[in-house]
Amino acid sequence: MQLSIKGKQIDVGDSLRAHALSSLENTVEKYFDDALEGAVNFSREGPSFRADISVHIGHNILVQSHSLAADPYAAFGSAGERVATQLRRYKRRLRDHHKDRVA
């Protein structure tokens, strides 16, 4: 999976980049093995940080999330939890749909 981690008017350090890379890869690989690409954008909104996550899983499957927090790690963690929830629900929907077809 290709991952792009960028900051809008802020510097994304090596530790934040490594944290986002490993965390998002682990989350996506837990549910889908062959994800195409992902993007994480960090930006400043007043006194808080905003983390936008977008993951392209396959044909017409795009999962997006964003979160605001006082710390960029907290913002990424909250947005990452939402992405994990969406991936889990989508995977469950695919699995349940095909289970009815076999039975």
N, C-alpha and C positions, 0 to 999 in steps of 0.2 A: 504494500500500500504506500503510495506517495503521500507524504504529509508536508504541509506548508504551515509554518508558524511565523506570524508576522506581528509587528506592533505598529499601531497608528499613533504617531507623535510621542511614542515612548520607546525605550530601549528594552528589548526582551533579552535578558541575560542568559548565559549558558545553562544555569541551573533550572530556570523556569522553562527554557526550551526543552531540556532533557526530561524534566518532570512531565510536561505536556505530551511529549513524544511517547514516552514509555506508558503513561497512563492511558492515553487514547488508543494506542496499539493493543494493549491488553484488553481494553473494553470491547473494541471492535472484533478482535480475533476470538473472543469468548463466544460470540454469536454467529459471525460470518467469517469464513476463512479467506475469502477472495475479494475483499473490499478494493475498490479502484483507487480512490483518493480521499484526502481529508484536508481541511483547512481550519486553522485556529487563528483568530485575530484578537489581539488585546488592544484596548483603547482606554482613554481617560474620559470620564463623564463627570465633570465637577470634582467633588472630593473622592469619588469612588472609581473603581476599575470595572471595565466591561469585558467579558470574554464571550466571543461568538465562535461557535463550533459548527462546522458543516462537514458531513461525511457522505460521500457518494458510494453506495453499496453496490449497486448494479443498475441494470436498465430501468430507468424511471423510479429508482429508489434513492431518495435524498432525505437525510435526517439532519435537522438543524435545531440549534438551541443557543440561548444566550443567558447571561446572568450578570448581575451587578453585585459588587461587594467592596469592602474597604481595602482588601488585599487581593492581588491578582491570582494568588494560589487559591484562595477561597472562591473567587469568581469562577475560575476554571473548574474547581471541584464540583460546584453546584451545577454548572452547565454540563459537565461530564456525567453527573448522575442522571440528568434529564435525557441525555443521549442514550445512556445505558438502558433506561426505562423504555424509551421509544424502540430501541433495537430489540429488547426482550419481547415487547408486545408484538412487534412485526414478525419476529421469528415464531412466536407462539401462534399467531394468526396463520402463517404459512403452514405450520405443522398441523394445526387443527383442521385446516381446509383440506389437506391431502389425506388426513386420517379418515374423514367421512367418505372420500372417494374410494378408498381401498375396501372399507367395510361394506 
